[in-house]
Amino acid sequence: MRPWILAEANYGHVKQHPYRVAVLPFGATEPHNLHLPYGTDSYEAWEIGSRACEAAWQRGARVALLPTIPYGTETNLARFPLALNLNPSTLLAVVRDLLVSLEQSGIQKLLLLNSHGGNDFKPMLRELMPQTRVHLFLCDWFKGLSADVQRSEFREPGDHAGAMETALGLAFFEHLVVRNPQTGGLEADGGAIQKSRFEAVNRGWVSISRPWHLLTTNTGAGNPHEATAEQGHRLMQVLVQRLSDFLVELDQSPLDESFPMTPRDPMVQTLPTR
């Protein structure tokens, strides 16, 4: 039994060693070019979450990795077979229900570990904040947590099934990565994407929900062919270190009146508003 993984724990252990922090991973079920499995996002969430929770547990944090939610918002991939969609409102309902159980079980802090770019959880945090006593945190690991490593490791990390995701696949679920039997290379296209007709969208000044069947050829966005397993291992090392550091700090931080902010200096007076 790995006690930081709730699915492997038993009631006897949970009674005697109550958890204080929970991590809820979110993946997806969707195509990833021609070479990565439909469960890529879920595999990534599990590999990152289990390693980070293990490292935090070994440093004394009472953290539980909850089972991964394997579905996400897929409305812009609806033209592809078996891109299984849960609307944002459905995901909100799922998290809201789980929060009731977590709060009743004494969990005080919850980290949403998101591995799917189609999920937008920040509005959810704002809506749930006044509805629960569980303090909510969000980590989209493919954004800020790994941004500097992406720049140093990958010439082009890619947006979906590109070099970064392929590197993690080669490192941690290589048996599911499809290779060409003749060449040994990846069985994938180059991940080229179609530009918008609007320059403001291409420059990032205006955003849209991109129709994936028009954006891509085989769902991939970003060239996967330069990826290596070594890159995936180096990326994972940084992700686990940073995330486990946070989980330890989160577990140890007291739930005082200032949480999650630093205590206000009593010597500093705030100016009255007019």
ZADREN-740897 format. One line per 10 residues: number of its first residue (from 1); for each residue x negated, y, z of N, C-alpha, C. Coordinates in steps of 0.001 Angstrom, whole numbers, padded with zeros to 6 digits. Layout:
BEGIN
NUM	X:Y:Z:X:Y:Z:X:Y:Z | ...
//
This chain:
BEGIN
1	-000828:-001201:000000:000000:000000:000000:-000862:001250:000000 | -000517:002177:-000876:-001133:003496:-000856:-000141:004444:-000192 | -000400:004847:001054:000622:005549:001836:001009:006914:001286 | 000207:007492:000419:000552:008787:-000163:001523:008642:-001336 | 001826:007427:-001745:002779:007180:-002824:004053:006623:-002199 | 005120:007409:-002213:006338:007021:-001513:006895:005698:-002018 | 006826:005451:-003316:007388:004222:-003874:006703:002973:-003333 | 005479:003098:-002852:004750:001952:-002306:004848:001866:-000789 | 005278:002941:-000148:005366:002960:001313:006591:002166:001770 | 006593:001800:003043:007726:001077:003616:008295:001863:004787
11	009470:001448:005212:010176:002183:006260:009384:002224:007564 | 008719:001111:007881:007930:001093:009102:006852:002162:009098 | 006184:002303:007965:005139:003323:007873:005735:004722:007942 | 006819:004942:007203:007408:006281:007146:007921:006703:008518 | 008480:005762:009291:008953:006098:010641:007812:006557:011534 | 006681:005889:011422:005565:006174:012319:004680:007312:011825 | 004704:007590:010528:003833:008613:009961:004643:009541:009059 | 005436:010421:009647:006296:011288:008832:005475:012223:007942 | 005998:012435:006753:005346:013338:005800:005758:014781:006084 | 004888:015703:005718:005194:017122:005857:005306:017825:004507
21	004619:017287:003510:004577:017887:002173:004964:016814:001160 | 005710:017204:000149:006056:016286:-000934:005656:016900:-002267 | 005290:016039:-003200:004967:016447:-004570:005931:015719:-005498 | 006660:016488:-006300:007629:015907:-007233:007136:016131:-008660 | 006644:015078:-009337:006132:015232:-010700:007279:015215:-011721 | 007119:016045:-012737:008064:016080:-013851:007330:015766:-015143 | 007829:014773:-015865:007289:014436:-017169:008314:014686:-018250 | 008304:013845:-019277:009250:013966:-020382:009241:012661:-021158 | 010260:012485:-021965:010312:011371:-022905:010515:011972:-024288 | 009447:012020:-025072:009451:012734:-026348:008273:012257:-027190
31	008364:012383:-028528:007251:011977:-029383:006062:012915:-029248 | 004864:012347:-029359:003605:013086:-029278:002736:012715:-030477 | 002998:013380:-031615:002303:013059:-032860:002506:011559:-033129 | 001601:010946:-033855:001751:009532:-034201:000936:008608:-033302 | 000131:009186:-032414:-000850:008372:-031698:-000629:008271:-030201 | 000084:009216:-029596:000298:009184:-028153:001705:008681:-027840 | 001892:008056:-026678:003191:007471:-026341:004236:008522:-025969 | 005480:008109:-026057:006596:008976:-025672:006483:009417:-024212 | 005883:008607:-023389:005778:008926:-021972:004533:009697:-021591 | 003869:010325:-022561:002597:011007:-022293:002690:011965:-021117
41	003686:012847:-021118:003787:013837:-020044:003977:013168:-018684 | 004748:012089:-018659:004973:011380:-017394:003708:010674:-016918 | 002978:010066:-017848:001700:009447:-017478:000735:010493:-016923 | 000664:011644:-017575:-000228:012705:-017106:000163:013158:-015705 | 001459:013388:-015497:001925:013840:-014187:001574:012825:-013100 | 001753:011549:-013414:001439:010494:-012441:-000052:010435:-012149 | -000876:010452:-013184:-002319:010342:-012982:-002848:011517:-012173 | -002394:012715:-012497:-002842:013902:-011764:-002305:013882:-010340 | -001007:013649:-010203:-000385:013691:-008885:-000913:012630:-007941 | -001065:011405:-008416:-001523:010332:-007531:-002950:010573:-007060
51	-003802:011057:-007943:-005196:011317:-007555:-005305:012513:-006610 | -004541:013553:-006869:-004584:014727:-005999:-004029:014399:-004618 | -002942:013646:-004562:-002376:013278:-003267:-003306:012343:-002498 | -003960:011439:-003201:-004925:010562:-002538:-006060:011373:-001916 | -006610:012300:-002690:-007712:013113:-002174:-007264:013955:-000988 | -006050:014491:-001047:-005540:015291:000062:-005273:014422:001287 | -004714:013233:001079:-004432:012318:002185:-005717:011928:002910 | -006748:011665:002170:-008013:011269:002774:-008645:012397:003580 | -008173:013609:003372:-008640:014756:004159:-007639:015136:005242 | -006668:014274:005491:-005755:014474:006607:-004393:015028:006272
61	-004136:015375:005033:-002841:015941:004666:-001783:014849:004637 | -000639:015105:005238:000470:014151:005225:001384:014505:004056 | 000956:014040:002888:001622:014386:001637:002155:013122:000976 | 003337:013223:000383:003965:012092:-000303:004176:012435:-001768 | 003698:011563:-002644:003983:011695:-004069:005303:010998:-004350 | 006295:011753:-004780:007601:011197:-005091:007585:010580:-006488 | 008531:009696:-006791:008601:009133:-008145:008780:010221:-009200 | 008167:010011:-010345:008195:010991:-011427:009577:011058:-012067 | 010039:012274:-012340:011237:012481:-013150:010802:012377:-014609 | 011226:011352:-015360:010653:011101:-016685:011355:011814:-017830
71	012264:012751:-017511:012996:013468:-018557:012859:014967:-018346 | 012881:015714:-019448:012802:017160:-019373:013687:017790:-020433 | 013559:019099:-020579:014359:019826:-021560:013767:019648:-022949 | 014573:019112:-023868:014110:018735:-025208:014990:019323:-026309 | 015714:020376:-026024:016675:020879:-027005:016012:021287:-028312 | 014775:021746:-028256:014109:022149:-029504:013433:020975:-030216 | 013489:019777:-029642:013020:018564:-030321:014180:017632:-030665 | 015383:018162:-030673:016574:017324:-030814:016629:016579:-032140 | 015923:017059:-033163:015953:016387:-034465:015111:015114:-034486 | 014310:014887:-033465:013450:013703:-033424:014115:012603:-032600
81	013996:011349:-033030:014687:010266:-032326:014157:010059:-030912 | 015100:009887:-029995:014808:009526:-028605:013962:010561:-027873 | 014069:011817:-028285:013592:012912:-027444:014716:013169:-026444 | 014595:012603:-025267:015714:012508:-024328:015804:013768:-023479 | 016927:014463:-023597:017066:015806:-023055:017830:015839:-021735 | 017320:016632:-020802:018078:017114:-019656:018060:018633:-019724 | 019229:019241:-019748:019299:020691:-019803:018744:021312:-018520 | 018292:022566:-018582:017795:023221:-017362:018799:023185:-016219 | 020080:023323:-016534:021092:023277:-015482:021155:021898:-014829 | 020912:020852:-015614:020894:019495:-015061:019684:019298:-014155
91	018525:019764:-014609:017321:019667:-013780:017503:020437:-012478 | 018152:021589:-012557:018440:022357:-011349:019294:021545:-010387 | 020315:020876:-010912:021187:020065:-010061:020425:018907:-009431 | 019536:018283:-010199:018741:017171:-009676:017857:017643:-008520 | 017145:018740:-008732:016249:019242:-007684:017048:019688:-006470 | 018180:020337:-006698:019003:020784:-005575:019450:019595:-004718 | 019887:018523:-005354:020312:017341:-004592:019145:016711:-003836 | 017993:016622:-004495:016830:016036:-003831:016382:016884:-002645 | 016524:018193:-002761:016130:019070:-001658:016945:018789:-000401 | 018211:018446:-000563:019032:018105:000599:018435:016900:001325
101	018073:015878:000565:017478:014680:001169:016129:014985:001797 | 015316:015773:001110:013994:016102:001640:014108:016910:002925 | 015024:017870:002941:015198:018687:004139:015681:017831:005307 | 016610:016927:005058:017096:016036:006112:015996:015113:006622 | 014998:014855:005786:013903:013955:006152:012731:014680:006788 | 012860:015977:006992:011817:016727:007667:010728:017273:006768 | 010887:017150:005447:009911:017734:004527:010090:019244:004530 | 009014:019951:004761:009088:021402:004878:008566:022137:003650 | 007767:021432:002834:007126:022081:001694:007152:021118:000513 | 007530:021634:-000660:007633:020803:-001856:006912:021476:-003010
111	006047:020705:-003667:005378:021169:-004879:005999:020475:-006080 | 006504:021252:-007029:006944:020720:-008312:005732:020681:-009225 | 005321:019484:-009611:004159:019304:-010482:004674:019041:-011889 | 004654:020065:-012717:005266:019986:-014043:004236:019675:-015114 | 004563:018665:-015935:003664:018247:-017004:004286:018433:-018383 | 005433:019102:-018448:006153:019260:-019717:006347:020736:-020030 | 005815:021162:-021179:005903:022567:-021550:007308:023054:-021813 | 008251:022139:-022070:009631:022537:-022303:010409:022849:-021044 | 009840:022578:-019876:010502:022889:-018610:010091:024277:-018142 | 011067:025077:-017769:010808:026408:-017221:011427:026448:-015831
121	010591:026256:-014812:011097:026075:-013456:011096:027349:-012612 | 010471:028421:-013070:010407:029621:-012228:011802:030170:-011915 | 012718:030261:-012892:014075:030690:-012529:014732:029760:-011513 | 014432:028464:-011590:014980:027513:-010629:014507:027838:-009219 | 013220:028148:-009070:012695:028487:-007751:013426:029692:-007175 | 013689:030676:-008029:014371:031883:-007554:015803:031569:-007121 | 016480:030699:-007871:017862:030364:-007519:017934:029525:-006254 | 016995:028600:-006086:017045:027695:-004942:016483:028307:-003665 | 015689:029341:-003797:014996:029920:-002638:015931:030238:-001468 | 017089:030882:-001696:017961:031178:-000551:018866:030019:-000150
131	018773:028879:-000836:019690:027765:-000602:019080:026632:000215 | 017790:026698:000501:017126:025591:001189:016079:026121:002155 | 015818:025345:003186:014740:025695:004117:013407:025095:003689 | 013428:024281:002638:012186:023733:002096:011500:024815:001271 | 010233:025044:001540:009472:026047:000793:009001:025432:-000524 | 009303:026112:-001623:009080:025572:-002960:007859:026194:-003615 | 007083:025338:-004260:005901:025757:-005011:005935:025065:-006371 | 005304:025693:-007356:005322:025173:-008722:003918:025180:-009293 | 003542:024065:-009925:002276:023994:-010658:002536:023444:-012052 | 002411:024295:-013067:002347:023850:-014455:000868:023598:-014739
141	000415:022368:-014581:-001025:022097:-014553:-001722:022504:-015838 | -001007:022543:-016951:-001593:022854:-018254:-001741:024356:-018475 | -001369:025154:-017478:-001512:026607:-017569:-002679:027061:-016690 | -002403:027855:-015682:-003463:028490:-014909:-004426:027544:-014234 | -003924:026405:-013736:-004782:025478:-012997:-005953:024990:-013831 | -005754:024873:-015132:-006796:024298:-015990:-007251:025231:-017105 | -006836:026498:-017065:-007082:027399:-018198:-008565:027550:-018505 | -009395:027742:-017470:-010817:027952:-017719:-011485:026674:-018224 | -011043:025521:-017732:-011620:024256:-018191:-011229:023988:-019638 | -010017:024333:-019994:-009599:024167:-021388:-010502:024965:-022323
151	-010822:026184:-021920:-011675:027027:-022770:-013076:026453:-022893 | -013599:025873:-021830:-014972:025372:-021866:-015077:023989:-022504 | -014039:023180:-022395:-014106:021798:-022881:-013640:021637:-024325 | -012687:022466:-024756:-012046:022221:-026041:-012152:023437:-026947 | -012571:023193:-028171:-012566:024271:-029159:-011139:024725:-029419 | -010220:023773:-029416:-008794:024051:-029586:-008024:023051:-028725 | -007578:023454:-027520:-006891:022509:-026641:-005626:021924:-027258 | -004935:022737:-028043:-003684:022275:-028634:-002503:022524:-027725 | -001335:022540:-028330:-000106:022856:-027616:000688:021605:-027258 | 000614:020580:-028112:001408:019369:-027888:000733:018215:-028626
161	000234:017249:-027870:-000488:016103:-028440:-001759:016520:-029157 | -002342:017636:-028714:-003600:018102:-029275:-004792:017489:-028553 | -005911:018206:-028584:-007152:017657:-028036:-007070:017416:-026533 | -006450:018341:-025794:-006429:018193:-024342:-005601:016979:-023915 | -004392:016872:-024433:-003565:015725:-024058:-004161:014416:-024564 | -004755:014457:-025745:-005375:013245:-026278:-006565:012822:-025428 | -007350:013787:-024947:-008483:013464:-024080:-008015:012772:-022804 | -006929:013266:-022213:-006390:012604:-021022:-005879:011208:-021358 | -005256:011074:-022522:-004797:009753:-022934:-005941:008773:-023110 | -007003:009216:-023767:-008163:008350:-023978:-008819:007963:-022659
171	-008754:008864:-021684:-009404:008602:-020400:-008562:007719:-019481 | -007232:007860:-019525:-006416:007245:-018476:-005312:006309:-018973 | -004972:006343:-020252:-004055:005323:-020788:-004429:005017:-022236 | -005702:004672:-022397:-006247:004429:-023731:-005533:003284:-024444 | -005041:002314:-023690:-004372:001168:-024314:-003095:001565:-025045 | -002609:002780:-024811:-001398:003257:-025471:-001693:004268:-026574 | -002954:004580:-026789:-003344:005524:-027845:-003591:004731:-029127 | -002905:005088:-030194:-002954:004315:-031434:-004138:004761:-032289 | -004922:003778:-032730:-006056:004042:-033617:-005829:003355:-034963 | -006450:003919:-035986:-006408:003310:-037310:-007264:002052:-037302
181	-006723:000898:-037664:-007499:-000347:-037576:-008682:-000392:-038527 | -008648:000370:-039610:-009758:000380:-040560:-010879:001324:-040134 | -010505:002543:-039723:-011517:003558:-039426:-011862:003651:-037945 | -010962:003222:-037082:-011177:003374:-035650:-010793:004740:-035130 | -010483:005666:-036044:-010054:006994:-035629:-008605:006998:-035178 | -008170:008143:-034696:-006802:008255:-034221:-005818:008136:-035376 | -004724:007462:-035123:-003635:007358:-036100:-002742:008580:-035903 | -003210:009733:-036395:-002512:010994:-036152:-002795:011961:-037281 | -001869:012896:-037484:-002171:013963:-038428:-002959:015053:-037714 | -003244:016135:-038407:-004100:017173:-037845:-003415:018141:-036920
191	-002119:017973:-036701:-001409:018833:-035755:-001233:020259:-036215 | -001219:020472:-037543:-001018:021828:-038062:000404:022292:-037767 | 000554:023601:-037531:001876:024156:-037253:002219:025237:-038269 | 003503:025407:-038474:004017:026409:-039396:004206:027722:-038651 | 003730:028822:-039232:003886:030121:-038593:005323:030621:-038726 | 005681:031513:-037832:006960:032198:-037946:006890:033232:-039069 | 008020:033548:-039647:008052:034618:-040644:007933:035995:-040001 | 008037:036031:-038653:007967:037297:-037931:006602:037452:-037267 | 005888:038486:-037632:004552:038705:-037093:004586:038934:-035583 | 005644:039555:-035099:005756:039793:-033659:005799:038480:-032884
201	006405:037453:-033458:006430:036136:-032825:005051:035500:-032887 | 004391:035593:-034045:003053:035016:-034194:002051:035659:-033246 | 002227:036942:-032960:001306:037652:-032066:001670:037490:-030594 | 002797:036882:-030309:003202:036705:-028926:003924:037888:-028330 | 004284:038857:-029152:005019:040019:-028647:006477:039671:-028371 | 006995:038760:-029160:008371:038281:-029026:008316:036757:-028962 | 009128:036159:-028115:009112:034699:-027995:010447:034112:-028431 | 010398:032867:-028860:011579:032109:-029244:011425:030686:-028711 | 012502:029934:-028728:012409:028490:-028525:012162:027882:-029896 | 010959:027401:-030105:010543:027006:-031455:011230:025720:-031907
211	011845:025723:-033096:012444:024499:-033631:011345:023540:-034085 | 011146:022483:-033317:009959:021638:-033493:009923:020926:-034840 | 011085:020636:-035419:011116:019956:-036717:010676:020881:-037844 | 010726:022194:-037622:010222:023159:-038596:008794:023581:-038275 | 008430:023509:-037006:007100:023940:-036568:006024:022931:-036939 | 006343:021631:-036855:005335:020574:-036987:005708:019588:-038088 | 004757:018701:-038390:005005:017627:-039357:005422:016339:-038652 | 004633:015912:-037677:004920:014684:-036924:004950:014943:-035421 | 005413:016112:-035053:005617:016584:-033673:004347:017092:-033007 | 003174:016821:-033554:001939:017280:-032931:001659:018740:-033241
221	001205:019481:-032230:000813:020879:-032394:-000590:021036:-031819 | -001588:020991:-032677:-002978:021026:-032248:-003716:019792:-032720 | -004953:019992:-033154:-005753:018909:-033731:-006283:017982:-032630 | -005924:016700:-032652:-006370:015790:-031601:-007691:015091:-031893 | -008229:015233:-033090:-009268:014316:-033559:-010641:014550:-032930 | -010859:015685:-032281:-012145:015932:-031628:-012146:015504:-030164 | -011033:015017:-029664:-010922:014689:-028241:-011761:013470:-027879 | -012290:013484:-026654:-013041:012343:-026127:-012548:012008:-024724 | -012756:010765:-024331:-012392:010347:-022981:-013203:011103:-021934 | -014445:011429:-022260:-015294:012164:-021313:-014686:013524:-020993
231	-014132:014183:-021996:-013461:015456:-021742:-012284:015261:-020797 | -011534:014190:-021003:-010401:013911:-020133:-010813:013669:-018694 | -011903:012953:-018491:-012384:012702:-017130:-012857:013995:-016468 | -013557:014843:-017216:-014027:016105:-016633:-012854:017015:-016293 | -011864:017059:-017158:-010672:017857:-016880:-009958:017342:-015643 | -009791:016041:-015538:-009104:015458:-014389:-009840:015761:-013093 | -011150:015720:-013112:-011924:015997:-011903:-011615:017387:-011359 | -011537:018362:-012250:-011236:019729:-011820:-009795:019838:-011336 | -008871:019242:-012068:-007468:019294:-011673:-007264:018703:-010285 | -007863:017557:-010031:-007691:016887:-008747:-008319:017703:-007624
241	-009495:018243:-007861:-010158:019032:-006824:-009328:020250:-006447 | -008879:020981:-007439:-008134:022210:-007161:-006778:021921:-006543 | -006099:020919:-007052:-004766:020625:-006542:-004829:020015:-005148 | -005795:019153:-004897:-005910:018563:-003558:-006316:019616:-002537 | -007178:020549:-002914:-007518:021655:-002011:-006257:022409:-001605 | -005401:022680:-002586:-004157:023396:-002284:-003257:022578:-001370 | -003134:021280:-001632:-002252:020449:-000815:-002726:020369:000628 | -004024:020291:000832:-004560:020284:002195:-004247:021609:002885 | -004486:022699:002183:-004204:024016:002752:-002713:024178:003035 | -001886:023693:002117:-000437:023791:002294:000016:023000:003510
251	-000510:021806:003680:-000137:020965:004815:-000541:021601:006135 | -001688:022226:006163:-002223:022770:007408:-001665:024147:007751 | -001064:024812:006790:-000608:026181:007017:000639:026199:007894 | 000628:026964:008995:001787:026996:009893:002966:027729:009260 | 004159:027283:009605:005372:027928:009090:005769:029071:010021 | 004951:030106:010043:005255:031270:010861:006120:032239:010062 | 006412:033370:010651:007334:034320:010018:006755:034951:008761 | 005436:034871:008577:004811:035449:007391:004675:034458:006244 | 004889:033163:006500:004683:032145:005471:005549:032439:004252 | 004990:032358:003060:003665:031874:002656:002630:032985:002453
261	002928:034167:002956:002010:035279:002775:001038:035344:003954 | -000038:036109:003775:-000950:036343:004886:-000261:037244:005901 | -000559:037067:007195:000073:037916:008207:-000238:039389:007962 | 000756:040206:008186:000571:041641:008011:-000288:042203:009138 | -001227:043062:008780:-002072:043717:009773:-001222:044708:010556 | -001082:044504:011884:-000225:045416:012665:-000748:046842:012693 | -002032:047029:012394:-002604:048373:012401:-002266:049145:011133 | -001807:048421:010110:-001472:049082:008853:000006:049422:008865 | 000320:050698:008786:001699:051144:008797:002186:051329:007367 | 003362:050835:007111:003940:051036:005790:004640:052379:005743
271	004526:053036:004620:005161:054334:004456:006661:054161:004282 | 007454:055006:004909:008906:054906:004726:009285:055255:003297 | 010295:054578:002801:010774:054879:001450:011753:056034:001496 | 011783:056764:000417:012704:057904:000342:013850:057598:-000600
//
